[in-house]
Amino acid sequence: MTAADHALAASLASEAGRLLLQVRQRDLPDAAARKTAGDAESHRFLVGELARRRPHDAVLSEEGADDPARLSADRVWIVDPLDGTREFSEPGRADWAVHVALWERGELVAGAVALPAESVTLSTPEPPSPAPRAEGPIRLVVSRSRPPVLVAELAARLRGDLVPLGSAGVKAMAVVRGQADAYVHGGGQYEWDSAAPVAVARAAGLHTSRLDGTPLRYNQPSPWSPDLLVCRPELADDLLGALAETL
């Protein structure tokens, strides 16, 4: 990994985000067409640019066929061309994202999450330091469309508040940006949903793990990841303890 890899992750996420904003402005027939066009065009852009600029690296993308050759590669780019397709398809919503991460020899080493509707990209070279925690109950980000029972039970146990948001990347970045205290996900997701957000969260000094506290693993034979915790470091022990009692 080099400084150029950090810069490439950030620039590709930002450029794909600008492309998606253009797609969103088109006169497409319905939300389904908007989702399809956004996914496809962002995927083509990211895969094409990575093939041109990092031709020897493997790529794992939500919208591409999974090539088993990635399992023997030293470097794998893990990308989600459009995270939060539902929100992308709804005019006026900003809680969707683009994820670009680099895995190298067992670890996430670079990543970027673009929030195109806000003209913001958070990346590993210059992650923001979490702001001081706001006074009041712990704030747990949760899916706006499929809030899991686990997080509702955890919020009740901790007397916390739920903050509904769309994209997984937006949820994790809400913790990075101090808009929430923790992102707890227990319903399973794919590596491309969390790789870039986790890379950025780690660079910002946040705690990241599975719900039982064990390390997150990437570039696995199955890209399915069972669960995820991203939180402020000073809350990690309390959250992991409460999760152990809740699970």
C-alpha positions in Angstrom: 0.0 0.0 0.0 1.2 3.5 -0.9 0.0 7.0 -0.4 -1.1 6.8 -4.0 -3.5 4.0 -3.0 -5.2 6.2 -0.4 -5.5 9.0 -3.0 -6.9 6.6 -5.6 -9.6 5.3 -3.3 -10.7 8.8 -2.5 -10.7 10.0 -6.0 -12.5 7.0 -7.5 -15.2 7.2 -4.8 -15.7 10.9 -5.4 -15.7 10.6 -9.2 -18.2 7.7 -9.1 -20.3 9.9 -6.8 -20.3 12.7 -9.3 -21.3 10.2 -12.1 -24.2 9.0 -9.9 -25.5 12.6 -9.4 -25.7 12.9 -13.1 -27.6 9.6 -13.4 -30.0 10.8 -10.7 -30.8 14.0 -12.7 -31.8 12.0 -15.9 -35.5 11.7 -16.9 -35.7 8.0 -16.2 -39.1 6.2 -16.1 -39.2 5.1 -12.5 -37.2 4.3 -9.3 -36.2 0.8 -10.6 -34.7 2.3 -13.7 -32.8 4.8 -11.6 -31.4 2.1 -9.4 -30.4 -0.1 -12.3 -28.7 2.7 -14.2 -26.8 4.0 -11.1 -25.5 0.5 -10.1 -24.4 -0.4 -13.6 -22.7 2.9 -14.6 -20.9 3.4 -11.3 -19.7 -0.3 -11.5 -18.4 0.1 -15.0 -16.6 3.3 -14.1 -14.9 1.9 -11.0 -13.9 -1.5 -12.6 -12.7 0.2 -15.7 -10.5 2.7 -13.8 -9.1 0.0 -11.5 -8.3 -2.1 -14.5 -6.5 0.8 -16.1 -4.7 2.2 -13.0 -4.1 -1.0 -11.0 -4.1 -3.7 -13.7 -2.5 -6.3 -11.4 -4.9 -6.0 -8.6 -8.1 -8.1 -8.1 -11.5 -6.5 -7.7 -14.6 -7.6 -5.7 -17.6 -5.6 -6.6 -21.3 -5.9 -5.6 -22.3 -5.6 -9.3 -19.6 -7.9 -10.8 -19.0 -11.7 -11.0 -17.0 -13.0 -8.1 -13.7 -14.2 -9.6 -12.1 -16.8 -7.3 -8.6 -15.6 -8.4 -9.0 -12.9 -5.7 -8.4 -15.5 -3.0 -4.8 -15.9 -4.1 -4.2 -12.2 -4.9 -2.1 -10.0 -2.6 -4.2 -7.0 -3.3 -8.0 -6.8 -3.7 -10.2 -3.7 -4.2 -13.5 -4.2 -2.5 -16.1 -1.8 -4.0 -19.8 -1.0 -3.6 -20.6 1.2 -6.6 -23.9 2.4 -5.0 -24.7 1.7 -1.4 -28.2 2.6 -0.5 -30.0 2.1 -3.9 -33.4 2.7 -2.3 -32.4 6.1 -1.0 -30.6 6.9 -4.3 -33.9 6.3 -6.1 -35.9 8.6 -3.9 -35.6 12.3 -4.9 -34.1 14.5 -2.1 -32.6 11.8 0.0 -28.9 12.1 0.8 -28.2 8.9 2.7 -26.6 6.9 0.0 -22.9 6.3 -0.7 -20.0 4.9 -2.8 -17.5 2.6 -1.2 -13.9 1.9 -2.4 -11.5 -0.1 -0.2 -8.2 -1.8 -0.7 -7.4 -5.1 1.1 -3.8 -6.2 1.1 -2.3 -9.4 2.5 -5.0 -9.9 5.2 -5.8 -6.3 6.1 -7.8 -3.3 4.9 -5.2 -0.7 4.2 -7.0 2.1 2.4 -10.6 3.2 1.9 -13.0 6.0 1.0 -16.7 6.5 1.4 -18.2 9.2 -0.8 -21.5 10.9 0.2 -22.2 12.5 -3.2 -25.5 14.2 -2.2 -23.5 16.1 0.4 -20.4 16.7 -1.7 -18.4 14.9 1.0 -15.8 12.1 0.8 -14.3 10.6 4.0 -11.1 8.6 3.4 -8.2 7.0 5.2 -5.6 9.6 4.5 -7.4 12.4 6.3 -10.2 11.0 8.4 -11.9 13.4 10.8 -11.4 12.9 14.5 -14.6 12.1 16.2 -16.2 15.1 17.9 -16.7 15.0 21.6 -19.7 12.9 22.4 -23.0 14.8 22.7 -24.7 14.7 26.1 -27.7 12.4 26.5 -28.6 8.8 25.6 -26.4 6.7 23.4 -27.4 7.1 19.7 -27.6 3.9 17.7 -27.9 4.2 13.9 -30.4 1.7 12.4 -31.9 0.8 9.0 -34.8 3.1 8.1 -36.5 0.3 6.1 -35.6 -2.8 8.1 -34.8 -1.9 11.7 -33.5 -5.1 13.3 -35.0 -6.4 16.6 -31.5 -6.8 18.0 -30.8 -3.1 17.9 -34.2 -2.2 19.4 -33.5 -4.5 22.3 -30.0 -3.1 22.7 -31.4 0.4 22.7 -33.9 -0.6 25.4 -31.2 -2.2 27.5 -29.0 0.9 27.3 -31.8 3.4 27.3 -30.6 4.7 24.0 -32.1 6.4 21.0 -32.4 5.0 17.4 -31.3 7.1 14.5 -32.7 5.7 11.2 -30.6 6.1 8.1 -30.2 4.4 4.7 -26.9 3.2 3.4 -24.5 1.2 5.5 -21.7 3.6 4.6 -23.8 6.6 5.7 -24.5 4.8 9.0 -20.9 4.2 9.7 -19.9 7.7 8.7 -22.5 9.1 11.0 -20.4 7.6 13.8 -17.2 8.9 12.3 -18.7 12.4 12.0 -20.1 12.4 15.6 -23.7 12.3 14.4 -24.2 9.0 16.2 -22.4 6.9 18.8 -22.6 3.4 17.3 -23.6 1.3 14.3 -24.7 -2.2 15.3 -25.7 -4.5 12.5 -26.7 -8.1 13.2 -28.6 -9.2 10.1 -25.6 -10.0 7.9 -24.2 -8.0 4.9 -21.6 -8.4 2.3 -18.0 -7.4 2.4 -18.5 -4.5 0.0 -21.1 -3.0 2.4 -18.6 -2.6 5.2 -15.0 -2.7 3.9 -14.6 0.9 3.0 -16.6 2.2 6.0 -14.6 0.1 8.4 -11.3 1.2 6.8 -12.3 4.9 7.3 -13.7 4.3 10.8 -10.5 2.6 11.9 -8.4 5.4 10.5 -10.5 7.8 12.5 -9.8 5.9 15.7 -13.1 4.1 16.1 -13.7 0.6 17.4 -14.6 -1.9 14.7 -15.3 -5.6 15.2 -17.9 -8.4 15.0 -20.7 -8.3 17.6 -18.8 -10.7 19.8 -15.6 -8.5 19.7 -13.7 -10.7 17.3 -11.9 -9.2 14.3 -13.6 -8.5 11.0 -12.2 -10.5 8.1 -12.2 -9.6 4.4 -11.5 -11.3 1.1 -13.0 -14.5 2.4 -14.2 -17.3 0.2 -17.8 -16.2 0.9 -18.1 -12.5 0.9 -21.0 -12.7 3.3 -20.2 -11.1 6.7 -22.5 -12.0 9.6 -22.4 -8.9 11.8 -20.7 -5.6 12.5 -20.0 -3.1 15.3 -18.6 0.4 14.6 -18.6 2.6 17.7 -16.7 5.3 19.7 -13.8 3.5 21.4 -14.9 4.6 24.9 -18.2 2.9 24.4 -16.9 -0.4 23.0 -16.7 -2.3 26.3 -20.2 -1.3 27.4 -21.7 -2.1 24.0 -19.9 -5.5 23.7 -21.1 -6.4 27.2 -24.7 -5.4 26.5 -24.5 -7.3 23.2 -23.3 -10.5 25.0 -26.4 -10.3 27.2 -28.7 -9.5 24.3 -27.5 -12.1 21.7 
